Amino acid sequence: MEAEKEGRDLEALMASAQKGDSAAYARLLKAVVPELRRYARAKWIGTIDPEDLVQDVLLSLHSVRHTYDPSRPFMPWLGAIFRRRLVDLQRRHIRKDRNEVVTDTLPETFSEDETNWLEEGAGDPELLRRAIASLPAGQRKAIELLKLQELSLKEAAEKTGMSVSALKVAVHRGMNSLKQTLRA
Amino acid sequence: MKTDELIGSLANDVMPVRRLLLPPFRMVIWLGLSLPWIALVIWYMGVRPDLMSRFGDGTWRIEQSLALLTALTAAFAALCVSVPGRPMWERILPLFPLGLWVGTIVQGCIQSIAAGGPWTSLIRMDWSCTPHIALLGIGPAVVMIALVRKGAPVAPYVTIGYAALAATALAAFGLRFFHAEDASLMILVWQLGSVALLTAACTLFAERLFPWRAVAPR
């Protein structure tokens, strides 16, 4: 009885969200997140945080919210999106794992001594953190996604909504700014 | 970004959306745009001279009805599958007319082989079927892909597979109005073969034809 009422509430909230009601939409998303987290933890196989899957499902729900028919139950609609995004993310994760090699020690970059600066240590992480934080938002986001999280350009573009070329420019400018800040 | 921040960002970003039309209405749009294309190609190629006598042939009528029914149910299924959370029966619906269509043609093949000796004498090269079906099917396929892309790619391979089947089955239906070939074995190999080939080729590109649209949180 309670579950049925809750289901009707979700359907009404989604119908309001389709009309542009942002409060109803926020309530709906907050109501479904615990359930999505539970599914994500139960179904996810891999090393990344299941919260990434939850966020991916929320973004997907947002992009296809016009496909919801208020005369039909909400949870099967959300469940279908969840299952698809789970498959997509797992597949992407497996592909990425296949192309990565885990090593204990980083290989030498070149035979010349001066280029193998890694022995000198990774530098001052606090200084780097402050330098990244001082970058403009777009450059900072590009550096975080492409250099720190090591996402591909396509993945970063999907996550930020920026075009691939805009990301390339942002990361290039960001790296130049970082070099200048760290040299100073 | 934390999930709570993402929810706030998506909620702030929410705008009124126009709900997707129900699958039967979208199917009417598809037919409304596809049938004139099929008619145009038939007119351009020239109607077969024995068309009126074909209407009197029961087997021809059954095969054409099943081809059309396959196209309609595949179109309906493609439009339904592109909407999340719809019932499973809609996904298997086209398999019944498709099975009957193939079965009827296979039965015709068996009968002609039984009556006409070795099957090799009943078949010859007819390379025109595939380009004709591709030409007839291109219009319905473009319209169908545009329509399904308005939905959600929760099952991209099934959606694009059925979308391509709808277009090619409708094309095979149109083909027999100008292509004077009624031997069952020829229809099985060249016409149904072309339907299968073109459907499979489109399905290979399902994820490219029907990707998720990226949304960036603000």
Boltz contact constraints between the chains, C-beta under 6 A:
constraints:
  - contact:
      token1: [A, 17]
      token2: [B, 14]
      max_distance: 6.0
  - contact:
      token1: [A, 18]
      token2: [B, 17]
      max_distance: 6.0
  - contact:
      token1: [A, 19]
      token2: [B, 16]
      max_distance: 6.0
  - contact:
      token1: [A, 20]
      token2: [B, 14]
      max_distance: 6.0
  - contact:
      token1: [A, 20]
      token2: [B, 15]
      max_distance: 6.0
  - contact:
      token1: [A, 20]
      token2: [B, 16]
      max_distance: 6.0
  - contact:
      token1: [A, 22]
      token2: [B, 11]
      max_distance: 6.0
  - contact:
      token1: [A, 22]
      token2: [B, 14]
      max_distance: 6.0
  - contact:
      token1: [A, 25]
      token2: [B, 11]
      max_distance: 6.0
  - contact:
      token1: [A, 25]
      token2: [B, 14]
      max_distance: 6.0
  - contact:
      token1: [A, 26]
      token2: [B, 7]
      max_distance: 6.0
  - contact:
      token1: [A, 26]
      token2: [B, 11]
      max_distance: 6.0
  - contact:
      token1: [A, 29]
      token2: [B, 7]
      max_distance: 6.0
  - contact:
      token1: [A, 55]
      token2: [B, 3]
      max_distance: 6.0
  - contact:
      token1: [A, 55]
      token2: [B, 6]
      max_distance: 6.0
  - contact:
      token1: [A, 58]
      token2: [B, 6]
      max_distance: 6.0
  - contact:
      token1: [A, 59]
      token2: [B, 215]
      max_distance: 6.0
  - contact:
      token1: [A, 62]
      token2: [B, 10]
      max_distance: 6.0
  - contact:
      token1: [A, 62]
      token2: [B, 215]
      max_distance: 6.0
  - contact:
      token1: [A, 63]
      token2: [B, 213]
      max_distance: 6.0
  - contact:
      token1: [A, 63]
      token2: [B, 215]
      max_distance: 6.0
  - contact:
      token1: [A, 64]
      token2: [B, 152]
      max_distance: 6.0
  - contact:
      token1: [A, 65]
      token2: [B, 17]
      max_distance: 6.0
  - contact:
      token1: [A, 66]
      token2: [B, 17]
      max_distance: 6.0
  - contact:
      token1: [A, 66]
      token2: [B, 19]
      max_distance: 6.0
  - contact:
      token1: [A, 66]
      token2: [B, 20]
      max_distance: 6.0
  - contact:
      token1: [A, 67]
      token2: [B, 20]
      max_distance: 6.0
  - contact:
      token1: [A, 67]
      token2: [B, 83]
      max_distance: 6.0
  - contact:
      token1: [A, 67]
      token2: [B, 151]
      max_distance: 6.0
  - contact:
      token1: [A, 67]
      token2: [B, 152]
      max_distance: 6.0
  - contact:
      token1: [A, 76]
      token2: [B, 85]
      max_distance: 6.0
  - contact:
      token1: [A, 77]
      token2: [B, 84]
      max_distance: 6.0
  - contact:
      token1: [A, 77]
      token2: [B, 85]
      max_distance: 6.0
  - contact:
      token1: [A, 80]
      token2: [B, 84]
      max_distance: 6.0
  - contact:
      token1: [A, 80]
      token2: [B, 85]
      max_distance: 6.0
  - contact:
      token1: [A, 80]
      token2: [B, 154]
      max_distance: 6.0
  - contact:
      token1: [A, 81]
      token2: [B, 84]
      max_distance: 6.0
  - contact:
      token1: [A, 84]
      token2: [B, 154]
      max_distance: 6.0
  - contact:
      token1: [A, 158]
      token2: [B, 214]
      max_distance: 6.0
  - contact:
      token1: [A, 160]
      token2: [B, 216]
      max_distance: 6.0
  - contact:
      token1: [A, 161]
      token2: [B, 216]
      max_distance: 6.0
